[in-house]
């Protein structure tokens, strides 16, 4: 039985129990209550349904149509490009559930996708918006222990610009999703 929210459940019938064996004056119909119980199979179905959900990945581009992240990916050799796209696919599947060491929250909703390419620590910064979208803002090669503040500030500025230019309905139209 489906509850209409992507959650499977079965209904278990429970009979009303009278305290101390006293008879209750309720009809049999009103003495029956229903409780939700999840079987292991149903929990598995819920897990599969949640794992089928995919996030929409978008690349920030400025007013001139330039995207730093797309340029970075396009400049890589075939092996590095395949590795980047595989990790982007993992992020698209797992969303905020992709954890360290592959992804990390930096500050104020800005995250980093952590990819090692030919010995270099590459970082792609991104944010989540409108429950279904991941927006890549900028990319850099990490050369210090901490993520440079200027890269985080760039991601925040680009997020603000993106959210001014696009609303949820516009993004859903762009991704051919029902509005």
Secondary structure by P-SEA (a helix, b strand, c coil): ccccccbbbbbbbbcccccccccccccccccbbbbbbbcaaaaaaaaaaaaabbbbbbbbbccccccaaaaaaaaccaaaaaaaaaaaaaaaacccccccccccccccccccccccccccbbbbbbccccccbbbbcbbbbbccccccaaaaaaaaaaaaaaaaaccaaaaaaaacccc
